Amino acid sequence: EVTTFTHHQSYPDALTYGLVEAASAELGVAPRQLLHDFGVHWVAYTSRESYGELMALSGDTLPEFLANLDRLHALAAASMPDMHPPSFSVSEVTECSLRLRYQSERPGLSPMIEGIVAGLGPRFGLRVTCAQVKSRAAGGDHDEFLVTFSPA
């Protein structure tokens, strides 16, 4: 039914999941890989096209940026009242790693978070890896990632 997508508009979750399923089948790429790759692409695209200014105000370092994700989502939600953003928090920050907690009403999008976090690396001149260490799918109440980073 939806033939055109516009900026600053929310779409039904069923549409998102349907697009992932269709793209996966058409491209012959596993949904997990597709979501990861989309996350990497999303960072580059949105920082150029629509959210670059918001992203620039969200932190000068990767840990600071990730700690400010809820604030960034709140600002984005001001122009999209139907938006239901996830929630993030950062803990155990060291010089080269941190833990990122992710809570969302939408299941199955953890690979996209891994891609988004990895995609932030170039923004901060870092090589970034993001590995899921806790999963709602495995019975947890949230997803959690170990994020490691080093100069690129």
N, C-alpha and C positions, 0 to 999 in steps of 0.2 A: 504494500500500500504506500509506503514512503518511497518517493522517487528522487527527492532532493534533500540534502542535509545542509543546515545552516549553522553558523557560529552561534554560540550563546543560547542553544536550545537543548533541552533534555529530550531523550528518546526512550521508549519503553525498553526495559531490560531484555525482553524476549527478542526484540529486534537485534540487539547487540549479540546475544548468544546465537541467533539464527545466522547473522553475518559471519561469525567465527566458524560456525559449522559449514556454511556454504563455501567460504574461502578455503577452508581446510580441504574440503573435497575437491574443489576446482584446482587448487595448487598442488595437491598431494603433499601437504605439509601438516604435521601433527598439530592439533589445536594448541598444545603447550608451546611449541616452537613459534607458531604464528602469533600468539599473545605476547611472547617475549620480544619478538622482532617488532611487533607493533608498538610496544612500550618504548623501545629504543628510538624508533621513528617518531613517535608522538612527542618526545622531548624536543627533538630538533625542529620538528614542524611547528609546534605551538610556541616555541621561544622565538621563532621568526615571524609567525603569522598573527598570533592573537594575544598571547599571554606573556610576551617578552618583558614588558615593563613590570608586570606583577612578579615575574620570576626574578628580575633584577633586584627587586626590593625585598626578596625573601631570604637573602643570606649571601655572605661573601665566601663561605666555606661549605663543603658538603654537609658536615654535621649540623651547621646552623640552618642551612636550607631545609634539610629533612625535618629538623625540629620545628620549622615554621610551616610545614605542609598544611596543618589544620587552619592556620591563619590565611594562607593562600587560597584554600578551598572556600573559606568563609567569604573572602572578597569576590571570588568568582561566582559564588552562589547568590550574591547580591543582584547580579544581572540575570540569574536563572533560578527563579523561585521554586521550580520543580526539582531542582538538583538535590540529590541525596548523597553527599560525598562520604567517602570513607574517613576514618580517623587514624592518625598516626602518632606515635610517640617514640622518642629516642632515649636509649639508656646505655650504660656501660661504654661511654665514649672514651677512646684512647687516641693516641697519635695516628693510628693506622686502622682503627676498626670502631664499630658501634653496633648496637642491636636496634633494629627497627621493628616496632610493633604495628601491625596493620589490622584494623577491624572494619568490616564492611558487611552490609546486608546482602551483598552479591557474592555467591560462592563461585569458586573456580577461577578467579582472576589473579591469583598469586603470581603466575608466570609473567603477567603484564607488569606487576610491581617490580619483579626482578629486572625486567627490561628497562623500565623507567629509571630505576636506580643506576643500572649500568650505563644508560644513555646520558645520565648527568655527569659522568666522568669528564668528557671533553670540556664541559662548561667550567670545570674547576681545575683543568689540567691534570687530571688523575686517571690512573687505571683503576677501575672499580669492579669488584666482584660482589655478587649478592646471592647468598645461598639460604634457602629456606631451612630453618631449624625447628620450627614448630608449625603445626598445621591444624586448621579447623577440620579438614577432611579426615584427620587421624584422631579426632575426638577433642582437640583443644578448643578453647573458647575464643581464640584469635590466631592469626598467623604471625610468625616472627621470623626475621631474617638476620643473618650475620652479614654485615656489610664490611668489606675490607677495601682499603684504598692505599695507593702509593703514587708518587709523582710519575707522570707519563713520560 
